[in-house]
Amino acid sequence: MPQPQPKPTPQVDRIDIDKDYYLLTHESQTLEICFAANAEYSIEIGDGWISEMVDSRAMESYVVRFAVEKNMSEDPRSTYIKIIVGNLEQSIVVEQSGTPKRSMTLELTHSESILTSPTWRGEGVGGTILWGDGEEQQYEDGANHKFSGAEHTTTFDMYGATGFRIESLGAINDITIGI
C-alpha cells in the first residue's frame, strides 16, 4: 500500500528590511533601501517628492533606489515608502530636513589666478559658490578655482555660517559681507 504524501506547507510571505527610518538632508539625493523578500513585491510611495528609479531590480535580495527631490522649503517633511509582498506590507518612514536659512553672503573682488574658499565656521555650514566667471559649485572645505586674467567677483552664499577665515588676502581688492 502506497504511503500518503505529506501536504505541502503553505508559503508565508516575508520581508526583511535593513532599516525602517531614514533622516535626509534637504539636498536632492539617491536613497537606497535594501531588503529581502520571498515573493514578488510592489512599492507604494506616500508623496511625490520621492520617485522610484526603475533600474534597481534583482532576483531575491533587492536594492531599490529612489530619487529624492531637494526640499526648497525651510520646513522639514516626512513621507513613507511601503513595500508590499503578497498580503504583507512593511512601511519605511523617510524624513527630510528643511533648507537652512541663509545666514551670510561674502563677496570677494579679486584678481587671483587661483582662489581658495575661506574656511567657514558654524553648524551645518553649506551653500553655493558663484566663482564670478560663470562657474558655480556647492561649498566644500578647501574648494578652489582657477581664473584667467581679469578681475572677478566671487560670491559665497552660505547658510549655517557664524564666521569665516581668509588665509591670505593676496590679490583680493574688496570684501563685502552681507548678513
C-alpha positions as CSV (number, residue, x, y, z in Angstrom):
1,M,0.0,0.0,0.0
2,P,1.5,3.4,-1.0
3,Q,2.4,5.8,1.8
4,P,0.4,9.0,1.9
5,Q,2.3,12.1,0.8
6,P,2.6,15.0,3.3
7,K,0.6,18.1,2.4
8,P,2.8,21.0,1.3
9,T,3.3,23.7,3.8
10,P,1.8,27.0,2.5
11,Q,4.3,29.7,1.8
12,V,4.3,32.6,4.3
13,D,5.1,35.9,2.7
14,R,8.2,37.5,4.3
15,I,10.0,40.9,4.0
16,D,13.3,41.6,5.8
17,I,14.2,45.3,5.7
18,D,17.6,46.5,6.8
19,K,16.3,49.9,8.1
20,D,12.8,51.3,8.5
21,Y,13.7,55.0,9.1
22,Y,15.7,57.5,7.1
23,L,16.5,61.1,8.0
24,L,17.8,63.0,5.0
25,T,19.4,66.4,4.4
26,H,17.4,69.0,2.3
27,E,19.6,68.3,-0.8
28,S,18.4,66.2,-3.7
29,Q,19.9,62.7,-3.5
30,T,19.6,59.0,-4.2
31,L,18.1,56.8,-1.4
32,E,18.8,53.1,-1.5
33,I,16.6,50.8,0.5
34,C,17.9,47.2,0.9
35,F,15.5,44.3,1.7
36,A,14.9,40.7,1.0
37,A,11.6,39.1,0.1
38,N,10.4,35.6,-0.8
39,A,7.7,36.7,-3.3
40,E,7.0,39.4,-5.9
41,Y,6.9,42.9,-4.3
42,S,5.4,46.2,-5.2
43,I,6.2,49.7,-3.9
44,E,3.9,52.5,-2.7
45,I,5.3,56.0,-2.0
46,G,3.5,58.5,0.2
47,D,4.4,61.8,-1.6
48,G,5.6,63.0,-5.0
49,W,9.0,64.3,-3.8
50,I,10.3,60.7,-3.9
51,S,10.2,58.6,-7.0
52,E,11.4,55.1,-7.7
53,M,14.4,54.7,-10.0
54,V,13.5,51.7,-12.1
55,D,17.0,50.3,-12.8
56,S,17.2,48.5,-9.4
57,R,15.6,45.1,-9.6
58,A,17.3,41.8,-8.6
59,M,16.2,38.2,-8.0
60,E,15.7,37.7,-4.2
61,S,17.6,40.4,-2.4
62,Y,16.7,43.8,-3.6
63,V,18.2,47.3,-3.6
64,V,15.6,49.8,-4.7
65,R,16.7,53.3,-5.5
66,F,14.6,56.4,-5.0
67,A,15.3,59.9,-6.4
68,V,14.7,62.4,-3.6
69,E,14.0,66.0,-4.6
70,K,15.7,68.9,-2.9
71,N,13.5,70.4,-0.2
72,M,13.3,74.1,-1.1
73,S,11.1,74.9,1.9
74,E,12.6,75.7,5.3
75,D,10.1,73.2,6.8
76,P,11.1,69.6,7.2
77,R,8.9,67.0,5.5
78,S,8.0,63.4,6.0
79,T,6.5,60.5,4.0
80,Y,6.5,56.8,3.8
81,I,7.6,54.1,1.4
82,K,5.6,50.9,1.7
83,I,6.9,47.5,0.4
84,I,4.1,45.1,-0.3
85,V,4.7,41.3,-0.7
86,G,1.5,39.3,-1.2
87,N,-0.7,40.2,1.7
88,L,2.2,41.6,3.8
89,E,3.1,45.3,4.0
90,Q,6.0,47.0,5.6
91,S,6.4,50.8,5.9
92,I,9.5,52.8,6.0
93,V,9.4,56.4,7.3
94,V,11.5,59.0,5.4
95,E,12.1,62.4,6.8
96,Q,13.9,65.2,5.1
97,S,15.2,68.4,6.8
98,G,14.2,71.8,5.5
99,T,16.6,74.1,3.7
100,P,18.5,76.1,6.3
101,K,18.1,79.8,6.3
102,R,20.9,81.7,4.5
103,S,22.9,83.4,7.1
104,M,25.8,85.1,5.3
105,T,26.9,86.3,1.9
106,L,30.5,87.1,1.2
107,E,31.7,88.8,-2.0
108,L,35.4,88.9,-2.8
109,T,36.5,91.1,-5.7
110,H,40.0,89.8,-6.7
111,S,42.5,89.2,-9.5
112,E,43.8,85.9,-8.1
113,S,44.8,83.2,-10.6
114,I,43.6,80.5,-8.0
115,L,41.2,81.4,-5.3
116,T,40.6,79.1,-2.3
117,S,37.4,79.4,-0.4
118,P,37.5,80.8,3.1
119,T,37.2,78.4,6.0
120,W,33.7,78.7,7.3
121,R,32.6,78.1,10.9
122,G,29.1,77.2,12.1
123,E,26.8,74.2,12.5
124,G,25.6,72.6,9.3
125,V,27.5,75.0,7.1
126,G,26.8,74.8,3.4
127,G,26.0,76.9,0.4
128,T,26.8,77.9,-3.1
129,I,30.0,79.4,-4.5
130,L,29.5,81.6,-7.6
131,W,33.0,82.0,-8.9
132,G,32.3,85.1,-11.0
133,D,33.3,83.6,-14.4
134,G,30.0,81.7,-15.0
135,E,31.0,78.6,-12.9
136,E,29.4,77.7,-9.6
137,Q,29.6,74.8,-7.2
138,Q,28.3,73.7,-3.8
139,Y,30.6,74.7,-0.9
140,E,33.1,72.2,0.4
141,D,36.1,72.7,2.6
142,G,39.1,73.7,0.6
143,A,37.2,74.4,-2.6
144,N,39.3,76.4,-5.1
145,H,39.0,77.7,-8.6
146,K,41.4,78.8,-11.4
147,F,40.9,82.1,-13.1
148,S,42.4,83.7,-16.2
149,G,43.4,87.3,-16.3
150,A,40.8,89.8,-15.4
151,E,39.3,90.8,-12.1
152,H,36.4,88.7,-10.8
153,T,33.8,88.9,-8.0
154,T,33.3,85.6,-6.3
155,T,30.2,85.2,-4.1
156,F,29.8,82.8,-1.2
157,D,26.1,82.4,-0.5
158,M,26.2,80.4,2.8
159,Y,23.8,79.1,5.4
160,G,24.6,77.9,8.9
161,A,27.7,80.1,8.9
162,T,28.7,82.1,12.0
163,G,32.0,83.2,10.8
164,F,34.8,82.7,8.3
165,R,38.6,82.9,7.9
166,I,40.6,84.0,4.9
167,E,44.1,82.6,5.0
168,S,45.7,85.2,2.7
169,L,44.3,88.4,1.3
170,G,46.7,88.2,-1.7
171,A,45.1,89.9,-4.7
172,I,41.7,90.5,-3.0
173,N,40.8,94.1,-3.7
174,D,37.4,94.4,-2.0
175,I,35.4,92.4,0.6
176,T,31.6,92.8,1.1
177,I,29.8,90.9,3.8
178,G,26.0,90.6,3.9
179,I,24.1,89.1,6.8
